[in-house]
Amino acid sequence: MKNTSIKRLELESWQKLVWDRGGQSTWGVLELNEIATGLCKIEPVYFKIGWYYKRKWTGVAESWFENGEEAYTSSGLAESFEYSLKILSHIPLSERTRDSLQELQREHLISKKQKYLLQTDKEWRDLREIRRSSFFTHNDLYEFLKGN
């Protein structure tokens, strides 16, 4: 029997629905929205906080996230994990390289691999900008919730 490999990422902000109320960690918001978001509660495997991904030897991928005591999965979670892993492992292109690839694209001389690299770099830069601009909003919301 062939081995399966497990990959683990830190939870993303949309998965961090753990609200600390008087020292108790709960998935309160997640429980209220479980049906609306299509998440299914499952039995935890590792009982550690994280986002897990397993590709079986048959090529079927599974993904779930855990909070130590609870775990959830969804139908599109494996694809989200693959996308997040692609973006997190991307090394940004230098400005000179990016400009060269864009010039090749304008002249219709770009290969599929180069086009994929250019698209990944654009997505990485867009997400970086979104995270930067939302950082202050998240901090303001956290301070507001902390005060209540």
C-alpha positions as CSV (number, residue, x, y, z in Angstrom):
1,M,0.0,0.0,0.0
2,K,1.3,3.4,-0.9
3,N,1.8,6.1,1.6
4,T,-0.2,9.3,1.7
5,S,1.4,12.6,2.5
6,I,-0.2,15.1,4.9
7,K,0.4,18.8,4.5
8,R,-0.5,21.4,7.2
9,L,-0.9,25.2,7.0
10,E,-1.8,27.7,9.7
11,L,-5.4,28.6,9.7
12,E,-6.5,31.5,7.5
13,S,-8.5,34.4,8.9
14,W,-11.8,33.1,7.7
15,Q,-11.1,29.8,9.6
16,K,-10.1,31.6,12.8
17,L,-13.6,31.9,14.1
18,V,-12.5,31.1,17.6
19,W,-13.8,33.8,20.0
20,D,-12.1,34.0,23.4
21,R,-14.9,34.6,25.8
22,G,-13.7,34.4,29.4
23,G,-10.9,32.0,28.7
24,Q,-13.1,29.6,26.7
25,S,-12.3,29.0,23.1
26,T,-15.4,28.2,21.1
27,W,-16.4,28.0,17.5
28,G,-19.5,29.9,18.2
29,V,-19.8,31.9,15.0
30,L,-19.0,28.8,13.0
31,E,-21.7,26.8,14.7
32,L,-24.3,29.4,13.8
33,N,-23.2,29.6,10.1
34,E,-22.4,25.9,9.7
35,I,-25.4,25.1,7.4
36,A,-25.1,28.4,5.4
37,T,-21.5,27.9,4.6
38,G,-21.7,24.2,3.7
39,L,-19.2,23.1,6.3
40,C,-19.6,19.6,7.8
41,K,-18.5,18.8,11.3
42,I,-16.1,15.7,11.4
43,E,-14.1,13.9,14.0
44,P,-10.6,15.6,14.5
45,V,-7.6,13.5,13.4
46,Y,-4.6,15.3,15.1
47,F,-6.4,17.4,17.7
48,K,-4.1,20.4,16.9
49,I,-5.0,23.7,15.4
50,G,-4.3,23.8,11.7
51,W,-5.5,23.3,8.1
52,Y,-4.8,19.8,6.8
53,Y,-4.6,18.4,3.4
54,K,-4.2,14.7,2.3
55,R,-3.8,13.4,-1.2
56,K,-4.3,9.7,-1.4
57,W,-2.5,7.5,-3.9
58,T,-5.7,7.3,-6.0
59,G,-5.4,11.1,-6.6
60,V,-8.4,12.0,-4.4
61,A,-7.7,14.9,-2.1
62,E,-9.2,15.6,1.3
63,S,-8.9,18.7,3.4
64,W,-10.2,19.8,6.8
65,F,-9.3,22.2,9.6
66,E,-9.1,21.6,13.3
67,N,-9.4,23.5,16.5
68,G,-8.0,20.9,18.8
69,E,-11.4,19.6,19.8
70,E,-13.5,20.1,16.6
71,A,-12.9,19.7,12.9
72,Y,-14.7,20.8,9.8
73,T,-14.6,20.0,6.1
74,S,-16.2,21.2,3.0
75,S,-16.4,20.1,-0.7
76,G,-14.1,22.9,-2.1
77,L,-11.7,22.9,0.8
78,A,-9.0,20.8,-1.0
79,E,-8.9,23.2,-3.9
80,S,-8.7,26.2,-1.5
81,F,-5.7,24.5,0.2
82,E,-3.9,23.9,-3.1
83,Y,-4.4,27.5,-4.1
84,S,-3.2,28.8,-0.7
85,L,-0.2,26.6,-0.9
86,K,0.6,27.8,-4.4
87,I,0.4,31.5,-3.3
88,L,2.3,30.9,0.0
89,S,5.1,29.1,-1.7
90,H,5.4,31.7,-4.5
91,I,8.6,33.7,-4.7
92,P,7.7,37.1,-6.1
93,L,9.1,38.1,-9.4
94,S,11.5,41.0,-9.6
95,E,10.2,44.0,-11.4
96,R,12.5,43.5,-14.3
97,T,11.4,39.8,-14.8
98,R,7.8,40.7,-14.5
99,D,8.2,43.5,-17.1
100,S,9.9,41.1,-19.4
101,L,7.2,38.5,-19.1
102,Q,4.5,41.1,-19.7
103,E,6.3,42.2,-22.8
104,L,6.4,38.6,-24.0
105,Q,2.7,38.4,-23.3
106,R,1.9,41.5,-25.3
107,E,3.8,40.1,-28.2
108,H,2.0,36.8,-27.9
109,L,5.4,35.0,-27.4
110,I,4.8,33.8,-23.9
111,S,4.8,30.0,-23.0
112,K,2.1,28.4,-20.9
113,K,4.5,28.0,-18.0
114,Q,5.6,31.7,-18.1
115,K,1.9,32.8,-18.4
116,Y,1.1,30.6,-15.3
117,L,4.0,32.2,-13.4
118,L,2.9,35.7,-14.4
119,Q,-0.6,35.0,-13.3
120,T,0.5,33.5,-10.0
121,D,2.7,36.6,-9.3
122,K,-0.3,38.9,-10.1
123,E,-2.5,36.9,-7.7
124,W,0.2,37.0,-5.0
125,R,0.6,40.8,-5.3
126,D,-3.2,41.3,-5.3
127,L,-3.6,39.2,-2.1
128,R,-0.7,41.0,-0.5
129,E,-2.3,44.3,-1.2
130,I,-5.7,43.1,0.2
131,R,-4.0,41.8,3.3
132,R,-2.1,45.1,3.8
133,S,-5.2,47.2,3.4
134,S,-7.4,45.0,5.6
135,F,-4.8,44.8,8.4
136,F,-6.0,48.1,10.0
137,T,-9.7,47.1,9.6
138,H,-9.1,43.8,11.4
139,N,-7.3,45.5,14.2
140,D,-10.0,48.1,14.6
141,L,-12.7,45.3,14.7
142,Y,-10.6,43.4,17.2
143,E,-10.3,46.4,19.5
144,F,-14.0,47.0,19.2
145,L,-14.9,43.4,20.1
146,K,-12.4,43.3,22.9
147,G,-14.1,46.4,24.4
148,N,-17.5,44.7,24.4
